[in-house]
Amino acid sequence: MGKPVFLVGQSLNDAQKDYLDSVKDQLSGNFYAIGGKGAVSEEVFEEFKAYGTGTFERLSGSNRFLTSVAVAQKFFKPKNIDSVVLAYAMNYPDGLAGGPVAYAAGAPLLLVNNTNYTDAMNYVTHTYAVKVRVMGGASLITDEVALEVLNL
């Protein structure tokens, strides 16, 4: 979405705080915590509020698959979606690398694996998606799963 992404632990690290301090006067608008309280604690969420002005919102679902759908629903209008990016959900680099791919394609990034793709499939049902890009090897996300997500 053209916004910086922070991978966080139980608190912001010194490098993150230094960066936020350096841009503090420029930060305003909408800020999003992606993930439930287990992924982004309330403490981290509150820490971020000290560095910017605007709205702060948590986007999450009951698991990582539904969280990716919640993000897609927030930022994409179904009628504008002609493609999706699928990233292997169980290893963060696939999703992280898929972010720029999805941004370049103007497509939502959905987390899936070979046994958990129903949430992505249900989301795609309400779009005009006819193309899919897959981040992760064929053993992680099979061609059959990718086609199933597109309802083909």
C-alpha positions as CSV (number, residue, x, y, z in Angstrom):
1,M,0.0,0.0,0.0
2,G,3.1,2.2,-0.2
3,K,3.5,2.4,3.5
4,P,6.5,1.4,5.6
5,V,6.3,-2.0,7.2
6,F,7.8,-2.8,10.7
7,L,8.3,-6.4,11.8
8,V,8.0,-6.1,15.6
9,G,8.6,-8.1,18.7
10,Q,7.3,-7.4,22.2
11,S,8.5,-3.8,21.8
12,L,10.0,-1.5,19.2
13,N,13.7,-2.0,18.9
14,D,16.2,0.9,19.1
15,A,16.6,1.2,15.3
16,Q,12.8,1.4,14.8
17,K,12.6,4.1,17.5
18,D,15.4,6.0,16.0
19,Y,13.8,5.9,12.6
20,L,10.4,7.0,14.0
21,D,12.1,9.8,15.9
22,S,13.7,11.0,12.7
23,V,10.4,11.2,10.8
24,K,8.1,12.0,13.7
25,D,7.1,15.4,12.5
26,Q,6.1,14.0,9.1
27,L,3.9,11.2,10.3
28,S,0.2,11.7,10.1
29,G,-2.7,9.9,8.6
30,N,-3.8,6.3,9.0
31,F,-1.7,3.8,10.8
32,Y,-2.4,0.1,10.8
33,A,-1.3,-2.8,13.0
34,I,-1.6,-5.9,11.0
35,G,-2.3,-8.9,13.2
36,G,-4.0,-9.7,16.4
37,K,-2.6,-8.9,19.9
38,G,-0.4,-12.0,19.7
39,A,1.4,-10.7,16.6
40,V,1.4,-7.0,17.5
41,S,0.9,-6.5,21.3
42,E,-1.1,-3.7,22.7
43,E,2.2,-2.3,24.1
44,V,3.7,-2.0,20.7
45,F,0.5,-0.6,19.3
46,E,0.5,2.1,22.0
47,E,4.2,2.8,21.4
48,F,3.5,3.6,17.7
49,K,0.9,6.2,18.8
50,A,3.6,8.3,20.4
51,Y,5.3,8.8,17.0
52,G,2.4,10.1,14.8
53,T,-0.9,11.8,14.6
54,G,-4.0,10.4,12.9
55,T,-6.0,7.3,13.2
56,F,-4.6,4.0,14.5
57,E,-6.4,0.8,13.6
58,R,-5.8,-2.9,14.1
59,L,-6.6,-5.2,11.1
60,S,-6.8,-8.8,12.2
61,G,-8.6,-12.1,11.9
62,S,-8.7,-15.2,14.1
63,N,-5.6,-16.5,12.3
64,R,-3.1,-15.3,9.7
65,F,-5.2,-16.5,6.8
66,L,-8.2,-14.4,7.9
67,T,-5.9,-11.5,8.8
68,S,-4.7,-11.4,5.2
69,V,-8.3,-11.3,4.1
70,A,-9.1,-8.5,6.5
71,V,-6.2,-6.4,5.0
72,A,-7.5,-7.1,1.5
73,Q,-11.0,-6.1,2.4
74,K,-9.7,-2.9,4.0
75,F,-7.6,-1.7,1.0
76,F,-9.2,-3.2,-2.1
77,K,-12.6,-2.8,-3.7
78,P,-13.7,-6.1,-5.1
79,K,-14.8,-4.7,-8.5
80,N,-11.2,-3.4,-9.0
81,I,-9.5,-6.7,-8.4
82,D,-8.4,-8.7,-11.5
83,S,-5.5,-10.6,-9.9
84,V,-4.3,-11.8,-6.5
85,V,-1.0,-12.7,-5.0
86,L,-0.8,-15.9,-2.9
87,A,2.0,-16.2,-0.4
88,Y,3.0,-19.2,1.6
89,A,1.6,-18.5,5.1
90,M,4.0,-20.5,7.3
91,N,7.2,-18.7,6.5
92,Y,7.2,-14.9,6.7
93,P,9.8,-14.2,3.8
94,D,7.3,-15.3,1.2
95,G,4.7,-12.8,2.3
96,L,7.3,-10.1,2.8
97,A,8.7,-10.6,-0.7
98,G,5.2,-10.8,-2.0
99,G,4.3,-7.3,-0.8
100,P,6.2,-5.4,-3.5
101,V,4.9,-7.9,-6.1
102,A,1.3,-7.3,-4.9
103,Y,1.9,-3.5,-4.8
104,A,3.3,-3.5,-8.4
105,A,0.3,-5.5,-9.6
106,G,-2.3,-3.5,-7.6
107,A,-3.4,-6.8,-6.1
108,P,-4.2,-8.0,-2.6
109,L,-1.7,-10.4,-1.0
110,L,-3.4,-13.5,0.6
111,L,-1.8,-15.9,2.8
112,V,-2.4,-19.6,2.1
113,N,-0.9,-23.1,2.2
114,N,-2.0,-26.3,0.6
115,T,-4.4,-27.1,3.4
116,N,-5.6,-23.6,4.4
117,Y,-6.9,-21.7,1.4
118,T,-10.6,-21.6,1.8
119,D,-10.6,-18.1,3.3
120,A,-8.7,-16.8,0.3
121,M,-11.0,-18.6,-2.0
122,N,-14.1,-17.2,-0.3
123,Y,-12.6,-13.7,-0.6
124,V,-11.7,-14.1,-4.3
125,T,-15.3,-15.2,-5.0
126,H,-16.4,-11.6,-4.5
127,T,-13.8,-10.2,-6.9
128,Y,-13.1,-10.2,-10.6
129,A,-9.8,-11.9,-10.2
130,V,-8.7,-14.1,-13.1
131,K,-4.9,-14.0,-12.5
132,V,-2.8,-15.3,-9.7
133,R,0.8,-14.9,-8.8
134,V,2.3,-17.4,-6.3
135,M,5.1,-16.7,-3.9
136,G,6.5,-20.0,-2.7
137,G,7.5,-23.2,-4.3
138,A,5.1,-25.7,-5.9
139,S,5.4,-28.0,-2.9
140,L,4.2,-25.1,-0.7
141,I,1.3,-23.9,-2.8
142,T,0.4,-26.2,-5.6
143,D,-1.0,-25.2,-9.0
144,E,-4.2,-26.9,-8.0
145,V,-4.6,-24.8,-4.9
146,A,-3.9,-21.6,-6.9
147,L,-6.5,-22.5,-9.5
148,E,-9.0,-23.5,-6.7
149,V,-8.5,-20.1,-5.1
150,L,-9.5,-18.5,-8.5
151,N,-12.5,-20.9,-8.6
152,L,-11.2,-22.4,-11.9
